C-alpha cells in the first residue's frame, strides 16, 4: 500500500509563529501544541518526558508559557522552567543531559507583537521537518483529546533556573581562552533574551564594553536595536570609538557585527574567518556549509584556502542537515546564524561572536580590513508577483530562459530562481563579477516571468 509523506502546514522554517493571541499563537493553540508534542514523545517510548522550557522577553511570553506548559502537563510531562533565556542556552542545557526535550517561546527577530514556539530534541537539535509534520498530525487525532492522565500521572512543574549557570560558565570558558588585547566593544542585546546575561559574560572581557538593547520592557524587543537595525550598532560603535560592535536578535541565535568604521560584518565574512581558524586547528571536518544566498566571493575565498564549500537551501535546519550529511563542522547563513558543531547544536550568536574574536586574534586579522578584502560579486534580487507560481515555474519558456542565463553565467556567476514560501512571488537572484552582466541576465529573466504570468 502506498504511503503518503506528511507535510507541515503550521510549522515554518523556525517553529510555529504568528501574532500573539491570534491565529496559531492563541493560548488554546499553544495548549494543543503542548499536548501534541508530549503525545509525539510518548508514542516514541518516553511516557513521562522531562521537558525544559524558556522564553524571550515579549509580554505575551508569560501567557503562552502558561498555556504551553499546561498542555504538556495535562499529557503527563514534567516541566522545568528556565524563564527568560536564549534559544541556544536551552540547547546547551539539553546537551548536558537529564532532559528528554526542550521548548522555546520566541519569535526571534520579529516585532514584539509576534511570538512563536519551537521544539528541541534531547541532544539540543531543532526537530526535523518530518517530526514537526508528525506533531501537526496529532492535532487532528482523537487520541489527543482522549489522552488524559489522572492522579499521580498528571505532570508537574519545576524551577530550573540554576541550570542557566551551565550556559554562562560554558561561554565564560570560551571567552577566557581568548588572548585579547582589551579592545573596546559594543554589545547590543536587542532588548531580548540575552539582555539579562550579556553583562555577566562580557564583564570578563579585558577592555571596556558598552551595552545597548539591555532594557527589555516586554514591548521593545528588536525595536530599533539588534540585527534588524544594524545602523544603530554602527552609531554606537562610532559614539564609543569601539573596535567592534556585536548585535544579536531577540532569541540570540544570530549575530551581526560592525567594524570600527561602522561597516557590516555579516555571516559570510564570519564564515570566511572562522573557517580558516578551524581549518588550521584541524577542526573543520570535510569543509563548510553555506546557503544558496551566500555570495560567490565566499566560495572563491574558500577555494583559495583549499576548503570545500557545500551549498544548501535557506534555513538553519537545512544548514545543519547538510553539515551532518557531508561531515562538515561549520555552517551558516549570511544573516549571522552560524553553527560550529564542536561547540553547539544550533545557532548561537554569543558563541559565534566569541569564536570570531578568537579567530581574528589567532589568525592575526586586522578586523578593519575584512570588508575591504571581501569584494562581493554584484548581486540583484527581483521579486515578481504572480498568481500561479507553479504554472510559471513549469513553463517551457522559463526553462529555456534559465538555460540561456546559465550559459551566459557559466564560470563567472550564478542564478537562483525560486518561489517564495509565504507570498505569491517568484524570487530571482543573479550574481556575477560583472555588474552589467548581472543586470542584463536579471532583467531578461524578470521580463520572461512577467510575460508568462500574463
Number of C-alpha atoms within 10 A of each C-alpha: 3 4 5 6 9 14 14 16 11 13 19 15 15 18 19 22 23 18 18 22 18 13 11 20 22 19 21 16 19 27 23 21 26 27 29 26 27 27 25 21 19 16 9 9 9 14 16 19 23 22 26 30 26 24 29 30 28 28 19 25 24 16 15 26 24 13 21 26 28 23 25 28 25 22 29 26 31 22 25 21 20 22 22 26 27 33 31 25 30 25 28 25 22 24 17 14 12 12 20 20 27 27 26 28 31 32 29 26 23 20 17 23 18 21 29 25 24 22 23 23 19 20 18 26 22 24 17 15 17 13 16 24 18 17 21 22 17 19 18 11 11 9 12 19 14 9 13 13 14 11 6 8 16 16 22 17 17 11 13 15 14 8 19 19 12 15 19 16 13 15 17 19 12 14 22 13 11 17 12 16 10 12 14 19 23 28 26 30 33 30 30 37 31 30 28 17 17 17 17 12 17 22 13 13 20 16 13 15 19 16 19 18 24 21 15 21 12 16 16 21 33 25 18 16 25 30 27 20 15 23 17 17 29 24 15 22 25 18 10 15 14 22 19 25 30 26 31 35 30 34 33 30 26 29 28 28 27 28 22 20 15 22 19 19 22 19 24 25 24 26 26 20 21 22 25 21 21 18 19 12 9 9 18 23 17 17 22 28 30 31 22 18 17 20 22 22 19 20 19 13 16 20 12 10 12 12 19 15 19 19 18 20 14 17 16 23 20 21 28 27 14 21 27 13 9 14 15 23 23 27 30 30 27 21 16 28 24 31 28 26 19 10 16 19 19 25 28 27 27 26 25 26 23 20 23 20 22 21 20 20 17 14 14 9 13 10 17 17 10 19 16 10 10 15 13 17 19 19 20 17 14 16 17 18 16 19 11 12 19 11 11 22 18 10 14 11 15 18 13 12 17 19 12 15 22 18 13 15 20 12 9 15 21 21 20 14 16 13 18 14 10 7 11 15 18 24 16 20 21 27 26 25 18 14 14 11 19 24 17 13 23 22 16 14 21 18 12 18 23 14 12 15 17 9
